[in-house]
């Protein structure tokens, strides 16, 4: 799952350091559901903000746009719809969900740390003492992830 904010919040502060943890969108939409999931006993492999804030910078983005495949054309259109839909978007998208999806293909991109997590009623995800209830990727291999992404999405198949 992509969700939570264990040790890092969204973005960087004015000094360029990661912001402190905060309620993350996927968890704070339904904190009770996240609480139930963490209490369920099912195996959880979690990619929080700590490991999923991978930017798709201009040169890599342009490589995808220039590929000219049906997939890259769709991603180009989605990008422009995303940019046109909100005045305050940065031109650099953050690849939260693709990092979580990449774990299914190449799990070594997101080494897991067993933690016991708790979600409060406001959607904050916090590590607490006790037996682990989730395997959490606290730092992904951003360079290897971007290579995997570009090899898959910006390849012409030659």
LINQUILIN-V964808 format. One record per pair of residues at least 24 apart in sequence whose ideal C-beta (glycine too) atoms are under 10 Angstrom apart, sorted by sequence separation. I is the first residue (numbers start at 0). J is the second residue. If there is no record, write none. Layout:
i=I j=J
i=I j=J
This chain:
i=1 j=25
i=2 j=26
i=3 j=27
i=23 j=47
i=24 j=48
i=110 j=134
i=111 j=135
i=112 j=136
i=0 j=25
i=2 j=27
i=23 j=48
i=109 j=134
i=110 j=135
i=111 j=136
i=112 j=137
i=0 j=26
i=2 j=28
i=23 j=49
i=109 j=135
i=110 j=136
i=111 j=137
i=112 j=138
i=2 j=29
i=20 j=47
i=21 j=48
i=109 j=136
i=110 j=137
i=20 j=48
i=23 j=51
i=108 j=136
i=109 j=137
i=110 j=138
i=20 j=49
i=109 j=138
i=110 j=139
i=3 j=33
i=18 j=48
i=60 j=90
i=106 j=136
i=109 j=139
i=110 j=140
i=2 j=33
i=17 j=48
i=60 j=91
i=108 j=139
i=109 j=140
i=17 j=49
i=59 j=91
i=60 j=92
i=108 j=140
i=0 j=33
i=57 j=90
i=107 j=140
i=108 j=141
i=2 j=36
i=3 j=37
i=56 j=90
i=57 j=91
i=102 j=136
i=108 j=142
i=109 j=143
i=17 j=52
i=54 j=89
i=55 j=90
i=56 j=91
i=59 j=94
i=105 j=140
i=108 j=143
i=109 j=144
i=0 j=36
i=55 j=91
i=56 j=92
i=107 j=143
i=108 j=144
i=54 j=91
i=55 j=92
i=99 j=136
i=102 j=139
i=10 j=48
i=54 j=92
i=55 j=93
i=98 j=136
i=101 j=139
i=105 j=143
i=108 j=146
i=9 j=48
i=53 j=92
i=54 j=93
i=55 j=94
i=101 j=140
i=105 j=144
i=108 j=147
i=5 j=45
i=7 j=47
i=8 j=48
i=53 j=93
i=54 j=94
i=99 j=139
i=2 j=43
i=6 j=47
i=7 j=48
i=8 j=49
i=11 j=52
i=52 j=93
i=53 j=94
i=98 j=139
i=105 j=146
i=3 j=45
i=5 j=47
i=6 j=48
i=7 j=49
i=10 j=52
i=51 j=93
i=52 j=94
i=53 j=95
i=55 j=97
i=98 j=140
i=101 j=143
i=102 j=144
i=105 j=147
i=0 j=43
i=2 j=45
i=3 j=46
i=4 j=47
i=5 j=48
i=6 j=49
i=7 j=50
i=9 j=52
i=51 j=94
i=52 j=95
i=98 j=141
i=101 j=144
i=104 j=147
i=0 j=44
i=1 j=45
i=2 j=46
i=3 j=47
i=4 j=48
i=5 j=49
i=7 j=51
i=8 j=52
i=51 j=95
i=53 j=97
i=101 j=145
i=0 j=45
i=1 j=46
i=2 j=47
i=3 j=48
i=4 j=49
i=5 j=50
i=7 j=52
i=48 j=93
i=50 j=95
i=51 j=96
i=53 j=98
i=0 j=46
i=1 j=47
i=2 j=48
i=3 j=49
i=51 j=97
i=52 j=98
i=98 j=144
i=101 j=147
i=0 j=47
i=1 j=48
i=48 j=95
i=51 j=98
i=94 j=141
i=97 j=144
i=98 j=145
i=101 j=148
i=104 j=151
i=3 j=51
i=47 j=95
i=50 j=98
i=51 j=99
i=53 j=101
i=97 j=145
i=100 j=148
i=1 j=50
i=2 j=51
i=46 j=95
i=50 j=99
i=1 j=51
i=46 j=96
i=51 j=101
i=94 j=144
i=97 j=147
i=98 j=148
i=101 j=151
i=51 j=102
i=94 j=145
i=97 j=148
i=46 j=98
i=47 j=99
i=50 j=102
i=46 j=99
i=45 j=99
i=46 j=100
i=94 j=148
i=44 j=99
i=46 j=101
i=97 j=152
i=46 j=102
i=45 j=102
i=44 j=102
i=50 j=108
i=51 j=109
i=44 j=103
i=50 j=109
i=50 j=110
i=50 j=111
i=44 j=106
i=46 j=108
i=46 j=109
i=49 j=112
i=45 j=109
i=44 j=109
i=46 j=111
i=45 j=111
i=44 j=111
i=45 j=112
i=47 j=114
i=43 j=111
i=45 j=114
i=47 j=116
i=25 j=95
i=24 j=95
i=25 j=96
i=43 j=114
i=45 j=116
i=23 j=95
i=43 j=116
i=25 j=99
i=49 j=124
i=48 j=124
i=47 j=124
i=37 j=115
i=74 j=152
i=10 j=89
i=37 j=116
i=38 j=117
i=45 j=124
i=74 j=153
i=36 j=116
i=37 j=117
i=38 j=118
i=37 j=118
i=70 j=151
i=71 j=152
i=34 j=116
i=36 j=118
i=70 j=152
i=71 j=153
i=10 j=93
i=33 j=116
i=34 j=117
i=35 j=118
i=66 j=149
i=70 j=153
i=71 j=154
i=9 j=93
i=33 j=117
i=34 j=118
i=68 j=152
i=70 j=154
i=71 j=155
i=33 j=118
i=34 j=119
i=50 j=135
i=51 j=136
i=63 j=148
i=68 j=153
i=9 j=95
i=32 j=118
i=33 j=119
i=34 j=120
i=47 j=133
i=49 j=135
i=50 j=136
i=53 j=139
i=59 j=145
i=63 j=149
i=66 j=152
i=67 j=153
i=68 j=154
i=31 j=118
i=37 j=124
i=45 j=132
i=49 j=136
i=50 j=137
i=52 j=139
i=53 j=140
i=54 j=141
i=59 j=146
i=62 j=149
i=66 j=153
i=68 j=155
i=30 j=118
i=34 j=122
i=43 j=131
i=45 j=133
i=47 j=135
i=49 j=137
i=50 j=138
i=51 j=139
i=53 j=141
i=65 j=153
i=66 j=154
i=67 j=155
i=68 j=156
i=29 j=118
i=30 j=119
i=31 j=120
i=33 j=122
i=43 j=132
i=44 j=133
i=45 j=134
i=46 j=135
i=47 j=136
i=49 j=138
i=50 j=139
i=52 j=141
i=53 j=142
i=56 j=145
i=59 j=148
i=63 j=152
i=64 j=153
i=66 j=155
i=26 j=116
i=30 j=120
i=42 j=132
i=43 j=133
i=44 j=134
i=45 j=135
i=46 j=136
i=47 j=137
i=49 j=139
i=50 j=140
i=51 j=141
i=55 j=145
i=59 j=149
i=62 j=152
i=63 j=153
i=66 j=156
i=27 j=118
i=30 j=121
i=31 j=122
i=33 j=124
i=41 j=132
i=42 j=133
i=43 j=134
i=44 j=135
i=45 j=136
i=46 j=137
i=50 j=141
i=53 j=144
i=54 j=145
i=62 j=153
i=26 j=118
i=27 j=119
i=30 j=122
i=40 j=132
i=41 j=133
i=42 j=134
i=43 j=135
i=44 j=136
i=45 j=137
i=53 j=145
i=61 j=153
i=2 j=95
i=26 j=119
i=27 j=120
i=29 j=122
i=30 j=123
i=39 j=132
i=46 j=139
i=51 j=144
i=55 j=148
i=59 j=152
i=60 j=153
i=1 j=95
i=27 j=121
i=28 j=122
i=30 j=124
i=38 j=132
i=50 j=144
i=55 j=149
i=59 j=153
i=1 j=96
i=23 j=118
i=26 j=121
i=27 j=122
i=37 j=132
i=53 j=148
i=1 j=97
i=22 j=118
i=26 j=122
i=27 j=123
i=36 j=132
i=37 j=133
i=1 j=98
i=2 j=99
i=22 j=119
i=25 j=122
i=26 j=123
i=27 j=124
i=36 j=133
i=1 j=99
i=24 j=122
i=26 j=124
i=0 j=99
i=1 j=100
i=22 j=121
i=23 j=122
i=25 j=124
i=21 j=121
i=22 j=122
i=23 j=123
i=1 j=102
i=21 j=122
i=22 j=123
i=23 j=124
i=0 j=102
i=21 j=123
i=22 j=124
i=20 j=123
i=21 j=124
i=20 j=124
i=20 j=125
i=20 j=126
i=5 j=112
i=5 j=114
i=5 j=116
i=3 j=116
i=3 j=118
i=8 j=123
i=2 j=118
i=4 j=122
i=5 j=123
i=6 j=124
i=3 j=122
i=4 j=123
i=5 j=124
i=6 j=125
i=2 j=122
i=3 j=123
i=4 j=124
i=5 j=125
i=6 j=126
i=3 j=124
i=4 j=125
i=5 j=126
i=2 j=124
i=3 j=125
i=5 j=133
i=6 j=135
i=3 j=133
i=5 j=135
i=7 j=137
i=5 j=136
i=6 j=137
i=7 j=138
i=3 j=135
i=5 j=137
i=6 j=138
i=0 j=133
i=1 j=136
